[in-house]
Amino acid sequence: MSTTLNYRIVHLSKYYPPDRGGMETHVQTLARSQAALGAEVSVICVNGFDEKGHLSTKTNTVYEIDGDVKVTRLGRLFSLARFDICFGLCQELRRLANEPKTIFHLHTPNPTMLMALTILDRTIPLVITHHSDVIKQKILKYALRPFEYLVYSRSSQILTTSLQYIQGSKFLRFYYDKLSDLPLGLNLAIYSNPNQKALDFSRSLKDKYGEIIWLAVGRLVYYKALHISIEALTLVPGKLVVIGVGPLEAQLKTLARKLGVENRIIWLGRVNEDELVGAYHTATALWFPSNLRSEGFGLVQVEAMASGCPVINANILCSGVPWVSRDEKEGLTVPINDPFALARAAKRLLSEPNLRERLIIASQKRAEYFNHTNMAQRSFEFYDKVLSQGWNYPVIPKAVDLL
């Protein structure tokens, strides 16, 4: 059902699909859903691809239309420590800030957009979705802190993806009066009603690799803890299908050879949407052993649950991960960094009568809670609240010690 909104929404994202990641998927889903409900929506992000479609540190600015969403992918001059220097970003933000009834929605961690917002010489209607704290990159964390403080203090509303995440964030406690939660959402139909291409891919995986297929989806980075999955694979039957790329790929393949399971792991790298859906539908379970609060939610869990693929996740304290797929309700939760516990949970799915079937039914029901339309409608409530503040935004506060 469409509605009439008297404001325009500008999402400030790091990247945008086909760049694959939790934040990118969320921004696209939220932007598309808001547009489908009648909002005027645009996205400003960094262009990570060159003209041939390859990842590149030097790119050009590209203007695209994604359904009803205007997407501006800003070209970058270079990238250093996750900070992209982009053509015309500050000028574009100034132009948009001068347009009436524009709401900015910043998605963080996002050093590039965060620092660009500090140059604005006026306060603006600003909503922030705080996807996660900066956990491991200590230098980046403390270098960004003054800029974060400035932008977060100017903002009108700060959203987290779960209430659990607020409880564990030292940084967010300074903004307690602005905090609310907006869980991530998905267009569930893509996963619950797969098309023929997805079903064909699912069948091909079974034909090639057998009935027991464990699945891992995500970037090959430190906090995904894929090494735990590789160690667990030595203790259970079946194959492990890995979807994703990242800087740890060579290191993880070396570990697989060392443990003697290199022939039981299928590295698919990047896949298209149909292949991703097909993989969920063929897998015995999704293994999700992320071990740090850099994983604030785990949107792939919802993708798996909607597909009827049970999740085995890790109990990251003060993260939304074990809340999305709950232990013994929709999935199984094990201690972090424990391959033996992960293997025991996997064996339960193979040996306990009706356990997997019970979790599949509960997972599909739980996934409905994360419906994308509900998420978009609730986002409008936050925007309305921001606008009801009468466009009176606070002055820049004095600095405090946040270190």
C-alpha positions in Angstrom: 0.0 0.0 0.0 1.5 3.3 -1.0 1.3 6.5 1.0 2.1 10.2 0.5 5.1 11.5 2.3 6.2 15.1 2.3 9.9 14.5 2.6 12.7 12.8 0.7 15.1 10.3 2.1 18.8 10.1 1.4 20.6 7.0 2.5 24.4 7.4 3.1 25.9 3.9 2.7 29.4 2.6 2.3 28.6 0.6 -0.8 25.6 -0.8 -2.5 24.7 -4.1 -4.2 26.2 -5.9 -6.2 28.7 -5.3 -3.4 27.5 -8.0 -1.0 27.4 -7.5 2.7 24.9 -7.1 5.5 24.9 -3.3 5.4 24.6 -3.2 1.7 21.8 -5.7 1.6 20.0 -3.8 4.3 20.3 -0.4 2.6 19.0 -1.8 -0.6 16.1 -3.6 1.0 15.1 -0.6 3.1 15.4 1.9 0.2 13.4 -0.3 -2.1 10.7 -0.9 0.5 10.4 2.8 1.4 10.1 3.7 -2.3 7.4 1.0 -2.8 5.5 2.7 0.0 5.5 6.0 -1.8 8.7 7.7 -0.5 11.2 9.6 -2.6 14.4 7.7 -1.9 18.0 8.0 -3.1 21.3 6.4 -2.0 24.7 8.0 -2.0 27.6 5.4 -1.8 31.1 4.7 -3.0 31.6 3.0 -6.3 33.9 0.0 -5.7 34.0 -1.3 -9.3 35.8 -0.2 -12.4 34.3 0.0 -15.9 34.8 -3.8 -16.4 33.0 -4.7 -13.2 36.1 -5.5 -11.2 36.8 -4.3 -7.7 39.1 -1.3 -7.9 40.5 1.4 -5.6 40.2 4.0 -8.3 36.7 4.3 -9.9 34.4 6.8 -11.6 31.1 8.3 -10.5 28.1 6.4 -11.8 24.3 7.3 -11.7 21.9 4.4 -11.7 18.2 3.7 -11.0 17.4 0.6 -8.9 13.7 0.2 -9.3 12.3 3.4 -7.8 15.5 4.3 -6.0 18.1 6.8 -7.4 21.6 5.5 -6.7 24.8 7.7 -7.0 28.0 5.7 -6.8 30.7 8.2 -6.2 34.0 7.6 -7.8 37.0 7.3 -5.5 40.5 8.6 -6.0 42.0 6.0 -3.6 41.2 4.0 -0.5 43.3 3.8 2.7 42.4 1.8 5.8 38.7 1.6 4.9 38.6 5.3 4.2 37.6 6.2 0.6 38.5 9.6 -0.9 35.7 10.4 -3.3 35.0 12.9 -6.1 32.5 15.6 -5.1 31.1 14.0 -2.0 31.2 17.1 0.1 29.6 19.2 -2.6 26.8 16.6 -3.1 26.0 16.6 0.6 25.9 20.4 0.7 23.6 20.4 -2.3 21.2 17.9 -0.8 21.3 19.6 2.6 20.0 22.8 1.0 17.0 21.0 -0.5 13.9 21.4 1.7 12.5 18.5 3.7 15.4 16.1 3.1 16.2 13.5 5.8 19.7 12.0 5.8 19.9 8.4 7.0 23.6 7.4 7.7 24.6 3.8 8.1 27.7 3.2 10.2 30.6 2.2 10.6 31.2 4.4 7.6 34.3 6.6 7.9 33.9 8.2 4.5 30.4 9.5 5.0 30.9 10.2 8.7 33.8 12.6 8.0 32.1 14.2 5.0 29.1 15.1 7.3 31.3 17.0 9.6 32.0 19.6 7.0 28.4 20.7 6.8 28.1 24.2 8.3 24.5 23.6 9.5 22.7 20.9 11.3 20.3 18.7 9.3 17.6 16.1 10.0 19.8 13.0 10.5 19.0 9.5 11.5 21.8 7.0 12.1 21.6 3.2 11.9 24.6 2.0 14.1 25.2 -1.4 12.6 28.1 -2.2 14.9 30.9 -0.6 17.0 34.4 -0.5 15.6 35.9 -3.4 17.5 39.3 -4.5 16.3 40.8 -1.6 14.4 42.1 0.4 17.4 43.8 3.1 15.4 40.8 3.7 13.1 38.5 3.5 16.2 40.3 6.3 18.1 41.1 8.4 15.0 37.4 8.4 14.1 36.1 9.1 17.6 36.0 12.9 17.5 34.2 12.8 14.2 31.8 10.2 15.4 31.1 12.3 18.5 30.4 15.4 16.4 28.0 13.6 14.0 26.2 11.5 16.5 25.7 14.5 18.8 24.1 16.4 15.9 21.8 13.5 14.9 18.2 13.4 15.9 17.8 9.6 16.2 20.2 6.7 16.5 19.0 3.2 15.7 20.5 -0.2 16.4 19.5 -3.5 14.9 18.6 -5.0 18.2 18.1 -3.9 21.8 20.8 -6.4 22.9 23.4 -4.4 21.0 22.8 -1.3 23.0 23.5 -3.0 26.2 27.1 -3.9 25.2 28.2 -0.6 23.6 30.2 1.8 25.7 30.1 4.3 22.9 26.3 4.4 22.5 25.7 5.1 26.2 26.5 8.7 25.6 23.4 9.0 23.4 21.0 7.1 25.5 18.1 9.5 25.0 18.3 9.1 21.2 18.5 5.3 21.0 15.9 3.0 19.6 16.0 -0.3 17.7 15.0 -1.1 14.1 15.7 -4.8 13.3 16.9 -5.5 9.8 14.3 -6.8 7.3 14.2 -8.8 4.1 11.9 -9.5 1.2 11.3 -13.0 2.4 9.5 -14.2 -0.7 12.8 -14.4 -2.6 13.9 -17.1 -0.1 10.7 -18.8 0.9 9.5 -19.2 -2.7 12.6 -19.9 -4.8 12.4 -19.5 -8.6 13.3 -22.3 -11.0 17.0 -21.2 -11.4 17.5 -21.3 -7.6 15.9 -24.8 -7.5 18.1 -26.0 -10.3 21.2 -24.8 -8.6 20.1 -26.4 -5.3 19.7 -29.7 -7.1 23.0 -29.4 -8.8 24.8 -29.0 -5.4 23.1 -32.1 -4.1 24.1 -34.1 -7.2 27.7 -33.0 -7.0 28.3 -33.0 -3.2 25.8 -35.4 -1.6 23.1 -35.1 0.9 25.0 -33.5 3.8 26.0 -30.0 2.9 27.0 -27.4 5.6 26.9 -23.8 4.4 28.9 -20.7 5.3 28.0 -17.3 3.9 29.8 -14.0 4.4 33.0 -12.1 3.8 36.2 -14.0 4.7 37.3 -11.6 7.4 38.4 -12.1 11.0 35.2 -11.8 12.9 33.3 -14.3 10.7 35.5 -17.0 12.4 35.4 -19.4 9.4 38.4 -21.2 10.8 36.1 -22.6 13.5 33.9 -24.1 10.8 36.9 -25.6 9.1 38.0 -27.2 12.4 34.5 -28.5 13.1 34.4 -30.0 9.6 37.1 -32.5 10.7 34.6 -33.9 13.3 31.4 -34.3 11.1 30.5 -36.0 7.8 29.6 -34.0 4.7 30.9 -31.1 2.7 31.2 -27.4 3.5 30.1 -24.9 0.9 31.6 -21.4 1.4 30.0 -18.4 -0.3 32.0 -15.2 0.0 35.4 -13.7 -0.6 37.8 -11.7 1.5 41.4 -11.1 2.6 41.6 -14.4 4.6 40.9 -16.7 1.8 44.4 -17.9 1.2 45.0 -18.3 4.9 41.8 -20.4 5.4 42.6 -22.6 2.4 46.0 -23.3 4.0 44.3 -24.3 7.2 42.0 -26.6 5.3 45.0 -28.4 3.7 46.7 -28.6 7.1 43.7 -30.3 8.6 43.1 -32.6 5.7 39.7 -31.3 4.7 40.7 -29.3 1.5 38.8 -31.8 -0.6 35.6 -31.4 1.5 35.3 -27.6 1.1 33.8 -26.0 -2.0 34.8 -22.4 -2.3 32.1 -20.7 -4.5 33.3 -17.1 -4.0 30.8 -14.6 -5.3 27.4 -16.0 -6.4 24.3 -14.4 -7.8 21.0 -14.2 -5.9 19.5 -17.4 -7.4 22.6 -19.4 -6.5 22.6 -18.0 -3.0 18.9 -19.0 -2.5 19.6 -22.4 -4.0 22.5 -23.0 -1.6 20.2 -22.2 1.4 17.6 -24.7 0.1 20.1 -27.5 -0.3 22.0 -27.0 3.0 21.6 -29.1 6.1 22.3 -26.0 8.1 24.0 -22.6 8.0 27.1 -22.5 10.2 27.4 -19.0 11.6 30.3 -19.0 14.1 31.0 -15.2 14.1 32.8 -14.4 17.4 32.9 -10.6 17.9 30.4 -7.8 18.2 31.5 -6.6 14.8 28.7 -9.0 13.9 25.8 -7.0 15.3 22.9 -8.9 13.7 23.7 -11.4 11.0 21.2 -10.8 8.2 22.2 -14.0 6.5 20.6 -15.8 9.4 17.2 -14.4 8.3 17.9 -15.4 4.7 18.6 -19.0 5.8 15.6 -19.2 8.1 13.2 -17.9 5.4 14.7 -20.6 3.2 14.0 -23.4 5.7 17.7 -23.8 6.5 18.3 -24.0 10.3 21.1 -21.9 11.8 23.9 -22.9 14.2 25.2 -19.6 15.5 27.6 -18.5 18.3 26.7 -16.8 21.5 28.2 -13.4 21.1 27.4 -11.4 24.2 25.5 -8.2 23.7 25.0 -8.8 20.0 21.8 -9.4 18.1 23.1 -12.7 16.6 21.8 -15.2 19.1 18.5 -13.2 19.4 17.8 -13.4 15.6 18.0 -17.2 15.6 17.3 -18.4 19.2 18.8 -21.4 20.8 16.6 -24.5 20.8 13.7 -22.4 19.4 14.6 -21.7 15.8 18.2 -22.9 15.8 21.1 -24.0 17.9 23.6 -21.7 19.7 27.1 -22.7 20.8 29.9 -20.9 22.7 32.1 -18.7 20.6 35.4 -20.2 19.3 34.4 -23.7 20.1 34.6 -26.1 17.0 33.8 -29.1 19.1 30.5 -27.5 20.2 29.7 -26.6 16.6 30.4 -30.1 15.5 28.2 -31.6 18.3 25.3 -29.3 17.3 25.7 -30.3 13.7 25.6 -34.0 14.7 22.4 -33.4 16.6 20.7 -32.2 13.4 21.8 -35.5 11.8 20.9 -37.8 14.6 18.0 -36.5 16.7 14.6 -37.5 15.3 12.5 -34.5 14.1 14.9 -31.9 15.5 15.8 -30.4 12.1 12.2 -30.5 10.9 11.0 -28.7 14.1 13.7 -26.0 13.7 12.8 -25.5 10.0 9.1 -24.8 10.9 10.0 -22.4 13.7 12.7 -20.7 11.6 10.3 -19.9 8.8 7.8 -18.5 11.3 10.5 -16.4 13.1 11.7 -15.0 9.7 8.3 -13.4 9.2 9.1 -11.0 12.1 11.9 -9.5 9.9 9.5 -8.6 7.0 10.9 -5.8 4.9 7.6 -3.9 4.7 7.2 -3.8 8.4 10.8 -2.5 8.7 10.1 0.3 6.2 6.8 1.4 7.8 8.5 1.6 11.2 11.3 3.7 9.7 8.7 6.2 8.7 7.7 6.5 12.3 11.2 7.5 13.2 11.4 10.0 10.4 8.1 11.5 11.5 9.4 11.8 15.0 12.5 13.7 13.7 10.4 16.1 11.7 8.1 16.7 14.6 11.0 18.2 16.4 10.3 21.3 14.4 13.6 21.3 12.6 15.2 22.6 15.7 18.5 20.8 16.0 20.9 21.1 18.9 24.1 23.1 18.7 27.4 21.3 18.6 28.1 20.2 22.2 31.4 20.6 24.0 33.9 17.7 23.7 34.0 14.9 26.3 36.5 12.2 26.9 35.2 9.1 25.1 38.4 7.0 25.0 
